[in-house]
Amino acid sequence: MSTPFASALAADNTVFTTQVNNGKYQNAQAMPANASAWGILWRYVSEQRVDATPSNGIPVMPLSASQLDALPADQSSVIRFGHSSVYMQVAGQRWLIDPVFSQRTSPFSFIGPKRFHQPPLELSELDSIDGVIISHDHYDHLDKHSIKLLKDKVQHFVVPEGVDQHLLDWGVNSQKIQRLRWWQSANFGELTVTATPTQHFSGRGLFDANQTLWASYVIDAPEQRIFFSGDSGYFDGFKQIGERYGPFDLTMMETGAYDKDWSAVHMTPEQTLQAHLDLKGKALMPAHNSTFDLAFHSWYEPLERISQLSEQANVQLVTPKIGEVFTVGQSQGTEAWWRALN
């Protein structure tokens, strides 16, 4: 069982605390405005795009429940399931981050961004899960269908403040839910999960903008410390997180779905690399790519750009295939698998 929340907020911190104004959550740092929805829609209608979706299948390494059971309990293992969905074995526990197994990231089953590939295994194949971490309530990170399938298999759900109401509406037992503000922590045996700031926004419809909080996470296990960025524009909060909790053995960083029209809430690869350095990260695993078409760039551009940038900066880049096991802390070679698909 988890212990009560423990605040990790320093007494002299007045900048990146959770802020609410008239029932809406706010970013702690002023940021430039994004383009209008009409302007972005016009670009989707009028702008010619190149390689928005892969012409060949994304390589997926199929997984089985027995393979997951065989992962060493004394090591931290990370497996990308697609987009920002990650399976982790840490501190001998089994966790999922932002599990999205639906075919589309949309409120509708017949329209919206469709998957490039299937997950490496189905949710029905997963045994009991110790915990699920949710970064925010956008459809590509919080999937109603997946949560409803998982709710009876999962012991704990860790969510930003306000996201708990979605889970309650979908039948998750309230005793399983840990809701966190920025800098609050929850302990699960030897594992500590801390919600940390991001620069983003929330909402699932036309009338619920920013009524729930968004977060990144520090995942602290005896063997390693891991950071998951969730979605964020680049901001000074990464330096603050790095000062408090770094260095990190692995950072799983948003690298994809960026654009000049929403630069305040999604990072370019250059900014992703800088955020990784701010966090005092060792190995960098790009996430938020290769599963859904959510921007105007080619599907492979985020991986190619971050690959070149990491090489120039002498940063260890980890780009496993979907379903491939990465053992945190090991010098494990990775393949630029996307280049064979162009």
N, C-alpha and C positions, 0 to 999 in steps of 0.2 A: 504494500500500500504506500502511496505517496505521502509525504509529510506536508504540513501547511506551507503556503507560499513563503519564500524568503526574499525580501527585497535586496537587489544588488545595486541600488541607486546610491551613489555617493552623496554626502551631504552638501557638497559644493557644486553639484550639477544642477544648473537651471536652464540648460539649453534644449536637450533632447528628451525631455519628459513627455509623457502622454498628455495631449491637450485636447479638450473638448469645448466647443463653442456652439451654443444653441442646439445641443444634441448631436452635433457632427464632429467627428474627429478631424484633426488638422495635422499637417506636417509641421515639424518644429522649426524648419528653416525656410525662409522665403525662397520661392522658386519662380522661374518664368512661366507664363501661361502657355498651355498647349493650344494647338490649332483648333478651330471650331469643328464640331461634328460634321457639319455640312461640307466644309472644306476637305476634310478627310474622305468623306463619302464621294465627293466629286473626283478625287484622285483615284479611288478604286474603280470608278466608272471610266475615266479618261486616260489614265496613265498606262503605258505599255510596260509590261513586266517581263523579266527574264528568269527562267528556271525557278519559278515560285514554288513548284512542287517537284520532287524527284521523278525522273523518267524511268529509273530502275528502282527496284525495291530496296528500302532501308534494311541493312543486315541486322537480323535479330537472332540472338543465341537463345534457343528455347531453354526454359528452366523447368524443374520439377520440384515438388515439395521435398523429396528425398535429398536433392542437391542442397537445398536451403538447410535442411536438418544437419547436413554433413559439414557445414561451415564451422571452422574452429571457434570454440566459445571464448578463447582467450585472445582473439584478435578482432579488430574492427573491420568489417567487410561492408562494402557499398556496391549496390547494383542499380544502374539506371533502368527504370521501367519505361521511360519515354517522357519527353518534355521536362517538367520539373518533378515528376514522380520518381521517388527513390526508395529502395529497400535498404535498410541498414541492420546489421547485427553489431550491437555495441554493448559492452558490459554484460555479455551473455544474453542480451535481450534482443527481441525482434521488433523493429519499428518501420513504419511507412511514413514518408513525407509527401504531402500533397497528392494523394492517390487519385488519379483520374484514369478510369478504365473505359469510359463511354466512348462511342464512336465520334461524337462531336462535342466541341466546347460551346455549348449553346443551351438556352432554355428549351429548345425544340429538337426532336430527334431527326427531323427531315431537312433542316437547314442550319448553316453555320460551319465553321472550320472543321474539316473531317480529318481523321487520323491518316498519316502516311503509312503506318505500320501497326500491327497488332502488338499488345503487350507480350512479354516473354512467357507469361503464364496467366491463367485466368484467376480471378479472385476466389472462385469456388475451390481452387486447388490449394489455397493457402490455409494452413492450420492456424491455431491460436496466435494472435499478434499481441505483443505487450503494449504497444502504443502507436498512435497516429498523431502526427504534427501537421497542423494546417497553418499556412502563412497568411492567407487572406481569402476573401469570399468570391473572387472572380471565378468564372466557370472553368478556366483552365487550371485552377488550383483547388477548388472545392467542388466536387462532383456528387450531386445528390444520389445518383444511382449507386456509385461506389460506396458511399457512406452507409446507405441502407443495407448493402450486402455485407459490409464489414461490422456493423454495430454490435452484433452478438459474438463476434470473434475477438474483439479488441477490449483490452482491460482499461486503457486510458486514452483520452483524446485531449491533446494540448492545443489550445486555440487562442487567438487574440480576443480581447474583450469585445463582446457583441456577437462574435461568430458562434458562440455557444447557443444562441437562440435558433439559428438554422438547424443545428444538430438536434436540439430538443424537438423542433417541429417535425423532424424526420424519424423520431422514435428512439434516439439515443438516450440511455439512462443518465439522468443528471449526475448521479454519483460517479460516473466515469469521466466527467468533463472537468478539466482544469483550464480556467480562463485567466489569461495573463495580460497585464499592461507591460509597456516597455520597462526593462530592467527587473522584472519580477522573475523568480525561478520556482520550479517545482522539482522535487527530488523523487526518484524512483529507484530504491535500492542504492546501488553505487553510481547511478546515472543522474546527472543534473541537466535540466533543460531550462534555458533562460531566453526569454523573449527580448529582443533588442530592436532598436529603431530601424526603419527604412523610410524612404521618401517615395510614397506611392498614393494610392487612393483605393476606395472600395465601392461595392454596390453590385447588385444582380438584376436590377430593373430600372425603370425610368424615374422612380420616386424614392429611392433608398440610398442615394449617394452619400458615402462617408459616414454611414450610421454604424459601421463596425470598424474595428482597428485593423491595421496591417502590421506585419512584423517580420524580422529575420530571427534566426535562432543560433545560440551557442549550445552545442551538445557536448557535454563534458563527461568523459568516461575515464576510468583509471588508466587505461592504456593509451588513449589519444583524446585530443580535443578537435572538434569538427565545427565548421561554420556553414550555415545554409542561409543564403541571401534573401530567399523569396524574391519578390519583384521590387526594384528600386531604381530611381535615378541616382546619379553620383552625388554625394553630399559629404559633409565633414563628419557625419556620424560614424563612417567606417573607421576613421582615425581614432575616434573615441572608443569604439568597440575593441580595436586592436590594442589600445593602451591598457584597457581593463582586463581583457581576456586573452590576448595574444601571447605567444605565437600559436597558430593553428596548424595542426598536422595536415589538414585538408580543408580547403574552402570550396564549397559547391556554389558557384556564382552564376547569376543570370547573365546569359550571353546569347541574346537573340530577341527578335520582335522589337528592335529599336528603330527609331526614325526621327528625322528633324522636326516633325510635327508633334511629337510627344517626348521630346528629349528630357523633360524634367522628371519623367517617371520610369524610364527604361534606359539602361546604360549602353553606350557603344562598346565594342570590344576594347578600345583604348581605355575607357573608363573602368571597365571590368578589371583589367590588369592593374590599374592604379588602385582600385578598391582592394584587390588581393594584397598588394604591397602595403597599403594602409593597415590592413588587418594582421600584418606580419605572418602571412600564410606561407606554407611550404609548398605543397602540391595544390594545383588549381584544376578543378573539374568543371568545365562549362556545362550549364544546364539551360533550360528554357529554349530548346532548339530541337530540330530534326523530327518533330512529331506533328505539329500543326502549322498551317500557313496563317500567321498573325501580323504580318508587316509587308513592306514593299520590297525588301531585299530578297536576293536569291536564297533558297533554303539552306545552302551550304556556306554562304558568306560568313556567318558568325564564327563557325569552326575554323574556316581558313584564315580569317583575320586574327583570331586569338592565337592560332598556331604560330603564325609569323611573328606576332608581337611577343609571345612568350619566348620564342627562340632568341629574338634580339635582346630580351631582358634577362636571359638565362634563368627563366622560371620553369620549374617542372610542371608540364602540362599533362593532364590525365584525360584521355578521350576514349574510354572504353566503348565498345559496341553496346547496343541495347541488350540487356541480359547478361553481359559479361561481368564477372566478379572482379572488383578491385579491392586489394588488401591495403588498408591505410598504413602508411609508414614504411612500405616497401618500395624499392626502386624498380617499379614494374613498368616495362616498356609498353607504350601504347601506339596504336596504328592510326594513321590519317585515313581512315576507311572511307570517308566521304569523297576522296579524290577519284576513286575507282568508279564512282556513280555519275560523274559529270560528263 
